[in-house]
Amino acid sequence: MVTTLATISTLAETSPREILYLTGILVGVIVAMSTFLLFLRCKTKSMGGEVVQSSSIMDSLRRMHAEGKLSDEEFQAARAKLVSKIRTGIEKPSGAGTSGGSTTPAQGVDGRLARVAKARPVPGQPKPTSAPPGQTDNGPPTGGKPE
């Protein structure tokens, strides 16, 4: 109880100017921290939002194709493989039925991608088919490049 009375008497002796000064410092620190946290949140949201929106293999393929990292042939082949895997719902184990580099949703094209696949049509591109590039679903090849 003596300590409490001593604390109260110390506070009573503090001048209003000193209290106002300390309150101003406290408000300034709160405003500065709030501004910093708001800036940090906006920065991470703008960076993280783009990653979340482009979290599919198809989005990554489109971006790589637009940046010139994938040729048209690579893009079409990867897209056809992804679409066929998504349609069948069966995922082959890594390396099954291929010789050399494999393309699985976990690995992606040449191991460059590591995202979950979502099939969405590419604007300005023909609708994907389950047939390999240069061949229709209805019959023989239609003049595509021989493999």
DAHUJO-V191379 format. One line per field, one symbol per residue. ss: DSSP state (a for helix, b for strand, c for the rest). psi: psi as a letter, one per 40 degrees, with the letter a starting at -180 (. if undefined). burial: I if it has 9 or more other ideal C-beta (glycine too) atoms within 8 Angstrom, else O. A space follows every 50 residues. Layout:
BEGIN
ss=???
psi=???
burial=???
END
This chain:
BEGIN
ss=caaaaaaaaaaaaccaaaaaaaaaaaaaaaaaaaaaaaaaaaaaaaaaaa aaaccbaaaaaaaaaacccccaaaaaaaaaaaaaaaaacccccccccccc ccccccccaaaccccbccccccccccccccccccbcccccbcccccc
psi=ddddddddddddehiddddddddddddddddddddddddddddddddddd dddfeiddddddddddeedhidddddddddddddddddehhiiheheihb hihidddahfeeigiihhhiihheiiiiieiihehieeaiifeihi.
burial=OOOOOOOOOOOOOOOOOOIOOOOOOOOOOOOOOOOOOOOOOOOOOOOOOO OOOIOIIIIIIIIIIOOOOIOOOIIIIIIIIIIIIIOOOOOOOOOOOOOO OIIIIOIIIOOOIOIOIOIOOOOOOOOIOOOOOOIOOOOOOOOOOOO
END
